[in-house]
């Protein structure tokens, strides 16, 4: 907690909020990337299965 207060005091509130939001968005983007990759793999498997029928 002291680190956050120190950060706000040194660089300002807007920069501290921006950094916080960037970290949060980055985590969500990683999850979305994995989900899209899994979806692409499933779609490829379904496509291959359909071609075999």
N, C-alpha and C positions, 0 to 999 in steps of 0.2 A: 504494500500500500504506500509506503514511503517513497518507493521508486516512482509510482504514478504521480504523486504530488510533486516530487522533484522534477519530473518530466514536464508537467504542466507549468511549473514555475520557470523552467529554463527555456522552453520552446514555445510556450503559449498554448492556450486551450484549443484553437482550431487545428493546429498540427497534431496535438495529442489525439483528438477525436478522429482525424483523418487516418492516422496510423492504426488506431483501434479498428476502424471500419475496414481498412485494407486487409488486415489480418483475418477478420471475420469473412470477408468476401472470398479471400483466397481459399479458405477451408471449404467453403460451399462450392467453389469452382472445381476443386479436386474431386469432391463427391460426384458432381455432375459429370465430370470427365470419365470417371470410372463407370458410372451408370450408362452413359452413351456408348462406351466401349463394350460393355456387356450386352447392351441391346443390339449392337451391330453383330456381335458374335452369334447371338440367338437368331437374328434375322438370316444370317448366312447359313446356319444349320437348317433352319426351316426351308430355305430356298433349295439347298442341296437335297433335303428329304423329298421335297416336291418334285424335283427333277428325276429322282429315282423311281417315282411311281408311274 
